[in-house]
Amino acid sequence: MSLPSTFEDLVEKANQLDLYKSLVIQLNKDFLLANINLDFHEDVLPTSLKFLLHETVYKLIQEKFTEYLSLLYIIDVSEKQVKALNGEDTLKLSEEVTFLILQREWQKVWFRNKYK
């Protein structure tokens, strides 16, 4: 499995395989496990999903760093990938972490679908 390199690729692959709704459900499940109040409607537009997720990650980094780390742990985002990011610009960092979250959630959904 090759991971999508852009948000647009990820959404396109999810739609091709009819897994976009599953991706949203997985995001909701993991945010609930992390005790973070973010619940997407299953029919949320990809642009809205990206915007709201990015905004939430940014706020977590700025205001609730422990919850942010907990979320990354629960979602199982690669620590190595996160450490490789440049943390000087928090807005850019949160955008990149948002994509890492989406990539990891996509992996979970894709594997579950492939091997069910």
Sequence and secondary structure as in RCSB ss.txt:
>XXXX:A:sequence
MSLPSTFEDLVEKANQLDLYKSLVIQLNKDFLLANINLDFHEDVLPTSLKFLLHETVYKLIQEKFTEYLSLLYII
DVSEKQVKALNGEDTLKLSEEVTFLILQREWQKVWFRNKYK
>XXXX:A:secstr
    SSHHHHHHHHHHTT HHHHHHHHHHHHHHTT      TT  HHHHHHHHHHHHHHHHHH HHHHHHHHHHH
T  HHHHHTS  SSHHHHHHHHHHHHHHHHHHHHHHHHHT 
